[in-house]
Amino acid sequence: MKREILKALKDQKEGFVSGQEMSERLGVTRAAVWKHIKQLQEEGYEIEAISRKGYRLLKDPDHLDGDALELDRSSSVFGKKVYYFESVDSTNTMAKKLAAEGAVEGTVVIAEEQKAGKGRLGRSWESAKGAGIWLSIILRPAIKPLDAAKITQIAAAAVGTAIQKNTGYAIQIKWPNDILMDKKKICGILTEMSAELERINFIVVGIGVNVSQKEGDFPNELKHAASIESCTGKTVSRRSLVIEILKEFEELYFDFLHTGSIEKSIHICRKYSVTLGSKVKVIDKEKEIIAEAVDITEDGELLIRDESGGLKKIISGEVSVRGLYGYTPS
Ligand code: BT5
């Protein structure tokens, strides 16, 4: 009911909506309407109440809970179900648990803070309270486990596009899973899956976006990290960015499922790549190779030319790619 009342207030963009009208439309008493209005006010919604005129929404706080996202969402499958937490260990871990219990495709897990946010290959992800978007999406694509890395490329293309559209500020993509601004990392993507030999049970795509951290908020060892606000100098609504991410991701994901190709995503990854054309250090489990990044293939692998001129394709998940003189490869 609270959600319906919020919707009625939001629908009434200018002016007031009367308590009588809401009570008739929603089939509850005016006292019940008032009770929910008070609850919304306690949650940070600024609502003006004037007798004989009704209620007017003055300020919509930047909430990320299911109700708030649901009302503004423009994607149809992604975010249909949202699990929102004040604090979790890791949204990916939570999403994997929910997926194992049967959560449907497109389910989103989002948290204000992660106590043990995860990066790839056992690394950790700094996820300060309220300062970013820490979210995971559950997917159930009928593809081979070998093709799962393609999902990371789709996510990188989608999140990069969403951030650029939302902020109007240039982004770069560092293959395979980083989004940068001014060549600093503002976002990382972690794709995990549960699969049998030939079949994927589910994939969880974790997306971490630094939104409002100030320079100096990051621990010393994260010298390549930045936030959208520290780069652009502008305030960003996390909710509108989440909505944009879900929309772009859903579009590119279903395009892949329908066409069998990630061409559209790869086009975006190539266009914004900081990796291509540069010398990179590819760090494998046992060894490091210095090579030139030549292309991103139609399947999302990085094509490199090693020092003896040999071409090799590398798959995300196996390796880290670094610049020779710093974090980015230029
Ligand atoms: C990643 O790994 O970049 C994937 C990060 C995914 C985070 C999301 S948040 C929601 C979901 N739930 C999770 O538990 N995780 C996902 P990788 O490429 O391995 O980069 C990790 C490295 O980035 C660390 O070793 C640090 O050097 C650096 N790092 C850690 N926290 C950072 C931050 N907030 N911003 C920028 N860099 C960071």
Boltz pocket constraint, residues with backbone or C-beta under 6 A from the ligand:
constraints:
  - pocket:
      binder: B
      contacts: [[A, 89], [A, 90], [A, 91], [A, 92], [A, 93], [A, 114], [A, 116], [A, 117], [A, 118], [A, 119], [A, 120], [A, 121], [A, 123], [A, 124], [A, 125], [A, 126], [A, 127], [A, 133], [A, 134], [A, 135], [A, 136], [A, 177], [A, 178], [A, 185], [A, 186], [A, 187], [A, 188], [A, 189], [A, 190], [A, 205], [A, 206], [A, 207], [A, 208], [A, 209], [A, 210], [A, 221], [A, 222], [A, 224], [A, 225], [A, 226]]
      max_distance: 6.0
